[in-house]
């Protein structure tokens, strides 16, 4: 029996924020994968090593977590006044699909850096030394992201002393601006799709929970930790080793997705695992992070834990951080109340790996809440570059 040989595709493996992904230039993909469709999805699943019933990704580039099962495509921008188009695919670990419904905020950092590495930014816009402002069109959600990428001797400066909780080693700081992050490209256009800052959310098998449902950065359902039996200090192992807890969180997520109009039937949630996110919040208290570091209540404004792709995230998704910062800026949301209430333009929250600060300025326009920009700092570093190999008949 004859088997198709492996092919090699130019690729770069990059850490962006607290995530890692395999990055491709659009023109480097096989011809059948340069357009959306089954061939592209199959290629990315094979690159990552999915679907994997062993949940280990031994035969691929993935790391068997939502933070490391990601692929990105960059190309010269098709949108005026932008440098690059950035398309993000969240690859399911144990099921045969790629979720294209949202953005990855962490890898948005790497998208800015990769745009320079890959020669996708006009050379005239790159300083010899200084900051290059990379104008990114986030194609999944049709939003603008501005990445401020440090440059030394005409190349991306990757090393530095900026420390990010959830990342082992320091690197150079990249500042991200998420422009007009509310509504997240979803139909309807409202930052609060139900029209309320807090809803009574009916969850089958659980009951009625107070919930803030917001579409900023990424659609997110926030609930109070105390209402579901938690303190907000939980680490990954406490949630992810409890199958019943994960089922309850998925029930809340599905109820929120239905209420937000993101899906029409509960069954649709199985193919939309990336969005919405589900997060729980609590007022600040001392806790010990996953690295063993003690986080003092005085160092943070509130506690937040969030789930991604059905598991508690080891730190915080970048897009969810945008949702947290935006919701915290709107008086009366559960996030704002957990942080002490009142008007605020920035919030520092505690997550399993430590703390993160995100800024957002919200205002009411014609009775509707809106936010013009959310800002946070991340870092990015190329881990490996060259070619990724896959069997030629895999897509």
C-alpha positions in Angstrom: 0.0 0.0 0.0 1.3 3.4 -1.0 1.2 6.2 1.5 1.4 9.9 0.7 4.7 11.4 1.9 4.9 14.3 4.3 4.8 17.9 3.0 6.4 20.8 4.8 4.8 24.2 5.3 6.7 27.3 6.4 5.6 28.1 10.0 6.7 29.9 13.1 5.9 28.8 16.7 5.4 31.8 18.9 4.5 32.5 22.5 2.2 35.5 22.7 1.1 36.5 26.2 0.2 33.3 28.1 -0.6 31.4 24.9 1.3 29.7 22.2 0.4 29.1 18.6 1.6 28.1 15.1 1.7 31.1 12.8 1.5 31.0 9.0 1.7 33.6 6.3 -1.3 33.1 4.0 0.8 32.8 0.9 2.8 30.0 2.4 -0.2 27.7 3.0 -1.0 25.0 0.4 -3.2 26.3 -2.3 -6.3 24.4 -1.1 -5.9 26.0 2.4 -5.6 29.6 1.3 -9.4 29.9 1.4 -11.6 29.1 4.4 -13.0 25.6 4.3 -12.5 21.9 5.2 -9.0 21.7 3.7 -7.7 24.5 5.9 -9.5 23.1 9.0 -8.0 19.6 8.4 -4.5 21.0 7.9 -4.7 22.9 11.2 -6.1 20.0 13.1 -3.2 17.8 11.8 -0.6 20.5 12.6 -1.9 20.7 16.2 -2.5 16.9 16.5 -6.3 16.9 16.9 -8.6 15.3 17.4 -6.7 13.4 20.1 -8.7 10.9 22.3 -5.7 10.8 24.6 -5.8 14.6 25.1 -2.0 14.8 24.9 -1.2 16.1 21.4 1.8 13.8 21.2 1.6 13.7 17.3 1.4 17.5 16.8 2.4 20.9 17.8 -0.4 21.4 20.3 0.0 21.3 24.0 -3.4 19.7 24.8 -4.7 22.9 26.5 -6.8 25.7 25.2 -3.8 28.0 25.5 -1.6 25.9 23.2 -4.1 24.5 20.6 -4.1 27.5 18.3 -3.2 28.4 14.7 -2.9 31.9 13.2 -2.8 33.2 9.6 -1.4 36.6 8.7 -1.5 38.4 5.4 -1.1 41.9 4.0 -4.3 43.8 5.0 -7.2 44.0 2.7 -8.6 46.8 4.9 -7.5 50.4 4.4 -5.3 52.0 7.0 -4.2 48.6 8.4 -1.0 46.7 8.0 -2.1 43.1 8.3 -5.1 40.9 8.5 -5.0 38.5 11.5 -7.2 35.3 11.4 -7.3 33.0 14.4 -8.4 29.4 14.7 -8.9 27.7 18.1 -8.4 24.0 17.5 -10.5 21.6 19.5 -8.4 19.1 21.4 -10.6 16.0 21.3 -13.1 16.9 18.6 -12.7 17.3 14.8 -13.3 21.0 14.4 -11.7 24.5 14.4 -13.6 27.3 16.1 -13.3 30.6 14.1 -15.9 32.5 16.2 -13.6 34.7 18.2 -10.2 36.3 18.7 -7.2 35.3 20.9 -6.1 38.4 22.8 -2.8 36.9 23.9 -1.8 35.9 20.4 -2.8 39.4 19.2 0.5 40.4 20.8 2.4 37.8 18.7 0.5 38.9 15.6 2.0 42.3 15.9 5.5 40.9 16.3 5.1 38.3 13.6 3.9 40.9 11.1 7.3 42.5 11.3 9.2 39.1 11.3 7.3 38.0 8.3 7.9 41.1 6.2 4.2 42.0 6.1 4.7 45.6 7.3 5.9 48.3 4.9 9.6 48.8 5.6 9.2 52.6 5.5 7.0 52.3 8.7 9.6 50.4 10.7 12.0 52.5 12.7 15.6 51.5 13.1 15.2 51.9 16.9 12.0 52.7 18.7 8.4 51.6 18.6 6.7 50.3 15.5 2.9 50.8 15.6 1.4 47.8 13.8 -2.2 48.3 12.7 -3.9 44.9 12.8 -7.3 44.0 11.4 -8.7 41.2 13.5 -10.6 39.3 10.8 -12.6 36.9 13.0 -14.4 39.8 14.8 -13.8 42.6 12.4 -12.0 44.9 14.8 -8.9 47.0 14.9 -6.0 46.2 17.3 -3.0 48.4 17.6 0.3 46.7 18.7 3.2 48.9 19.9 6.1 46.6 19.1 9.7 47.6 20.3 12.3 47.5 17.6 16.1 47.4 17.9 18.4 47.7 14.9 15.4 47.3 12.6 14.3 44.0 14.2 11.7 43.1 16.8 13.1 43.4 20.3 12.0 40.2 22.0 14.2 40.1 25.1 13.6 42.5 28.0 12.6 42.8 31.7 8.8 42.9 31.4 7.3 40.3 33.6 3.9 38.7 33.0 2.3 36.5 35.5 1.7 33.1 33.9 4.9 33.4 31.8 8.1 31.9 33.2 10.7 34.3 31.9 10.7 38.1 31.3 10.7 39.6 27.8 10.1 42.9 26.0 6.8 44.7 26.7 4.3 45.1 23.8 1.4 47.4 24.5 -1.9 46.4 22.9 -4.9 48.7 22.2 -8.2 47.0 21.4 -10.1 49.6 19.5 -13.9 49.8 19.9 -14.0 46.4 21.5 -17.7 46.4 22.4 -20.2 44.2 20.4 -17.3 42.0 19.2 -18.6 41.9 15.7 -21.8 40.1 16.7 -25.1 40.9 15.1 -27.0 43.4 17.1 -24.1 45.6 18.1 -24.9 46.0 21.8 -22.2 45.7 24.4 -24.8 44.2 26.7 -26.9 42.1 24.3 -29.7 41.5 26.7 -30.0 45.3 27.4 -29.2 44.7 31.1 -26.1 45.2 33.2 -27.2 42.3 35.4 -29.7 39.5 34.4 -31.4 36.7 36.2 -30.1 33.8 34.2 -32.1 30.5 34.3 -29.7 27.6 34.1 -31.3 24.1 33.8 -30.3 21.9 36.6 -28.8 24.7 38.6 -31.4 27.4 39.1 -31.3 31.2 38.7 -28.0 33.1 38.8 -27.2 36.7 38.6 -25.1 37.3 35.5 -23.5 40.1 33.5 -23.3 39.2 29.8 -21.1 41.4 27.7 -19.6 41.4 24.2 -16.4 43.3 24.6 -13.1 41.7 23.6 -15.0 38.4 23.5 -18.5 37.4 24.5 -18.4 36.6 28.2 -20.8 35.5 30.9 -19.8 36.7 34.4 -21.3 35.2 37.5 -20.6 35.6 41.2 -18.2 33.0 42.6 -20.2 32.8 45.9 -23.4 32.0 43.9 -21.9 28.8 42.5 -20.1 27.7 45.6 -16.6 29.1 45.0 -14.4 31.8 46.5 -12.6 33.1 43.4 -9.2 31.8 44.7 -9.5 28.5 42.9 -6.6 27.1 40.9 -6.8 24.9 37.8 -6.6 21.5 39.5 -9.6 22.3 41.8 -11.9 22.9 38.8 -10.4 20.8 36.0 -10.3 17.6 38.0 -14.0 17.8 38.9 -16.1 16.6 36.0 -19.4 17.6 37.6 -18.1 21.2 38.1 -17.1 21.4 34.4 -20.6 20.2 33.4 -22.2 22.9 35.6 -20.0 25.6 34.0 -20.9 24.3 30.5 -24.6 24.5 31.5 -24.1 28.1 32.5 -22.2 28.9 29.4 -24.9 27.4 27.2 -27.6 29.3 29.0 -25.7 32.5 28.6 -25.0 31.8 24.9 -28.7 31.3 24.3 -29.7 34.4 26.2 -27.1 36.5 24.3 -28.4 35.2 21.0 -25.1 33.6 20.1 -26.7 30.2 19.5 -30.3 29.2 18.7 -30.2 25.7 20.3 -28.2 24.1 23.1 -26.7 21.6 20.6 -25.0 24.4 18.7 -22.7 25.1 21.7 -20.8 21.9 21.0 -19.3 23.5 17.8 -18.9 26.9 19.4 -16.6 26.1 22.3 -14.4 29.2 22.0 -17.3 31.6 22.7 -18.8 32.8 24.9 -16.4 32.5 27.8 -17.7 31.8 31.3 -16.0 33.6 34.3 -16.7 34.0 38.0 -15.8 37.0 40.1 -15.3 37.8 43.8 -14.1 40.7 46.0 -10.3 40.7 46.6 -8.8 38.4 49.3 -5.3 37.0 49.9 -4.5 33.8 47.9 -1.6 31.7 46.8 -1.0 31.6 43.0 -0.1 28.5 41.0 3.6 29.5 41.2 3.4 29.5 45.1 3.5 33.3 45.3 1.1 35.0 47.8 -1.1 37.6 46.2 -2.3 40.1 48.8 -5.8 41.5 48.7 -4.3 45.0 48.8 -2.6 44.3 45.4 -5.8 43.7 43.4 -9.3 45.1 42.9 -11.1 41.8 42.5 -10.6 38.1 41.8 -11.5 36.5 38.4 -11.4 32.9 37.2 -12.3 32.1 33.6 -12.8 28.9 31.6 -11.7 28.4 28.0 -12.7 25.4 25.8 -14.3 23.8 28.8 -11.4 24.1 31.3 -10.3 26.7 33.8 -7.6 28.8 32.3 -4.1 28.8 33.9 -4.0 32.6 33.8 -6.4 34.9 31.8 -7.3 35.0 28.2 -6.4 38.4 26.7 -9.8 38.9 25.2 -11.5 38.0 28.5 -9.2 40.6 30.2 -10.7 43.1 27.8 -14.2 42.0 28.8 -13.1 42.3 32.5 -11.7 45.8 32.1 -14.7 47.0 30.1 -17.3 45.5 32.5 -15.4 46.9 35.5 -15.6 50.4 34.0 -19.4 50.2 33.9 -21.0 50.9 37.3 -23.4 48.2 38.4 -22.1 45.1 36.6 -21.1 42.1 38.6 -17.5 42.8 37.7 -17.7 46.4 38.8 -19.5 45.5 42.0 -16.9 42.9 42.9 -14.2 45.6 42.4 -16.0 47.9 44.9 -18.3 49.7 42.5 -18.1 53.2 41.2 -16.5 54.7 38.1 -13.0 53.4 37.2 -10.8 53.5 34.1 -8.5 50.6 35.1 -8.6 47.5 37.1 -6.1 45.0 38.5 -7.5 41.5 39.0 -6.1 38.3 40.5 -6.1 35.2 38.3 -4.7 31.7 39.0 -1.1 32.7 37.9 -1.0 36.1 39.5 -2.3 39.6 38.6 -3.0 41.6 35.5 -3.9 45.2 34.9 -6.2 46.3 32.1 -7.5 49.7 31.3 -10.8 50.7 29.6 -12.8 53.9 29.4 -16.6 53.3 29.1 -19.3 56.0 28.5 -23.0 56.1 27.8 -23.9 57.3 24.3 -27.6 57.8 23.6 -28.4 55.6 26.6 -26.1 52.8 25.4 -22.9 51.8 27.1 -19.8 51.9 24.8 -16.1 51.7 25.2 -13.6 53.2 22.7 -10.5 51.4 23.7 -9.1 48.8 26.1 -5.3 48.7 26.8 -3.0 46.1 28.3 0.6 45.0 28.1 1.8 41.6 27.0 5.0 40.1 25.5 5.8 37.8 22.7 8.8 35.6 21.7 9.5 33.2 18.8 10.2 29.8 20.1 10.9 28.0 16.8 10.7 28.8 13.1 11.1 26.8 9.9 8.6 24.2 8.6 5.9 22.2 10.1 5.4 18.8 8.5 2.1 16.9 7.9 1.1 13.9 5.8 0.3 15.0 2.3 -3.1 13.3 2.4 -4.1 14.9 5.8 -6.2 17.8 4.2 
